[in-house]
Amino acid sequence: DDFAEDSLSTLKPSGRGGHTAVLIDNVMYIFGGNTVEESFDDHWRIDLNAVEADMLSADIDHTSLSAADGSQADNGWGRITPRGRPPQARIGHSCVAVARRMILYGGRNYINRVFCSGVYMFDVDTQVWDHIEAEGSSFVPPDRTGHAAISHCNGIIFFGGLVKGAHPQEEEHATSGTIFLDLLGVNLLEHAGIAA
């Protein structure tokens, strides 16, 4: 396995906010987030098939699933030790599932408030992160945080968020800008073997 699981079921992510989560084949993957003291670059998964449905109550928090009897059902958690070029610690990023991959964009470091640039892809089968760039294109998505994202057709639509000013003296500001990341245009679908 490319992720570690504690046999005593005590391994689980620490409490956090500002992280993202996607669901792929009934496995939830989370990345990043923060506390008031630190930003995280860790990557976790929980196999929802490992958690018995008849034990679940409606009480679900960020680090465990509470059973009706009050016990913690965290035996499905595993910390991923990825290979490749993983993103740095961040909050306010977006993450969208496309086939068996996570596409992550934007965000910023909570502690130093520096915007994070780039688009990253995580392959859940190979456990490899890769920084993706448009081949033969000079377009680089602008740094942004707190935006929304959805998958659509052969790409991802990003909307809104906070962006940096065009010049160092300019303040960050909210945008109503929309970006369509054409995954065919960056040859991601072909490269990742997703193309129809």
N, C-alpha and C positions, 0 to 999 in steps of 0.2 A: 504494500500500500504506500501511496505517496503522501498520506496524511497520518498523523499519530492519533491514536485513541487510547485513553486511559482505561485500563481494564477495571478500575474501581469506579468508573463513571463520574469522576470528580473533575475531569477536564472539560472546561467550557469557557466561552469568551467572558471577559470581565464586563461589568456594566458599562454602558456607553450610550451616546447619542450621536446623531449625524452620520451614521453608517448607512450602507445600502444593502439590500437583499434582493436576490432573484431566486426563482424556483425553476429547477430543471429536473424532470423525471422524479418528482416528489422528494427532491433533495433541495434544501434551502442553503444558499451560499451567501455569506455576509463578508463585507470588506470594509475596513477603515473605521472611522468614527473617532470619538474623543470623550475624555472626561474634562473637568475644569483644569486639570494639570498636565494632560498629555494628549497627543494625537496618535492614532494607531495605524499601522500598516499591516496588521495581521489579517489573516484570511481563514474563515471557518466554514464548516458545513454541518448540517444536521440532517440525518436520514429520517424523514418523517415516517417511513415504513417501519423503523425500529421502535417507534413510540406507539404503543397499543391504543387504538382509537377509543376503545371502551373505558380506558382509564382517564381520559382527558376531561377536564372541566372547562368552563369558559374562561378561567383565570390563566392567562398566558402573559408572561413577562418577557423581557429581552434576553434572559440568560437561561431559562429553563421552562419546561412545560409542567404545570402543576396537575397532579392527578387528583381525582375526587377524594381520595383518602389523605391528601396533603403531602404525600411523598413526592420527591422530585424525579421526573422521568427525563434525565439528561443523558442517557446511555447512547443516544444517537449522535452526540457531538464529536467532531474531529477537527483538529487544527491542521490546516493544509500547509505543507512546506513546499511552496512552488519553486519551479525552475524558471529560467529565462530572465526577463527584464520586468520585475513587478513594479507597480506604481509606488510612489512614496506615500507616507502617511497623509491622510486628508479627511476632510468632512465636506458636506455640501456637494459632493460629486453625484453623478447619475450612473446607474448601471442597468443595462437592459440585456435580457436573455435572447440570443439569436441562435437557433439550432442548439447545439450543446456547447455554446460559448457565451461568456459574459463580455459585454462591451462596456468599458468604463470611460467616462469623460469628465474632465474638469475637477472642481472642488478647490479647497485651499487648506493649508496647514492651520489648525485652530490656534496653536500657540503663537506662531510668528506672523500669522495672517497673510502669508505669502500665497498668491494664487498658484495652483498647480496646472501645468499645461499638458497637452497631449491626450491621445486616445489610446487605450490599452485593450487588449483582448486576452481573455483567459480561457483556455481549452480545458473543460472539465475532465476529458478523457486522458490527456497527456500531462495535465497539471502544469502547463507552461503558460507564463505571461509573455506577451509580446507587445511592443510599442508599435502601433500601426500608423503608416503615413500614406498619403495619396501618391501613387506612382505617377511620375511625370506631371505633377501638379504643384504649384507654388502655394495653393490654399492651405492654410493652417487654421483650424478652428480657434477663435479667440478664447483666451482664458476666461472662464466664468464659473460661478458657484451658485448653489441654490436654485438651479434650473430644473425643469421637468423634462423627461424623455420617454418616448414610446418607440417601439419597433413598428415599421410600416413598409409594406412591399419589400423591396430589396435594400432597405436602409433604416435609419433611425432619425427621428425628428426631435430636436432639442428646442425648447422654448424658454424664453425669459431668463431670470437669474440676475446676479450682480456681475458686472464686468469692470475691468480696470479701465482707467482713463487712457486715452491714446498717448498721452505724454506723462512723464513721471510726476509732474506737479498737479495733474488732474485727479480728482477724487473718483473712487469707484462709484458706480451708479447702476440703478435698475434698468434693465433693457426689456423691450418687447420683441427683440429680434428672434428670428427663427432660423435654425440651421438644419438642412437635410444632409445627412452623411450617407452618401450613396455607397453602399458596401461593394457593389459591383465596380464602381469607379475607383476604389482603392484596391481592387482585385482581391478583396478579402474573401468573398464567397468562393471564387475560383481557387485561391491559395489555400483556404481551409477545407476544400473539398465539399462545400455546401451547395455549389451551383447545381441547378436542376438539369 
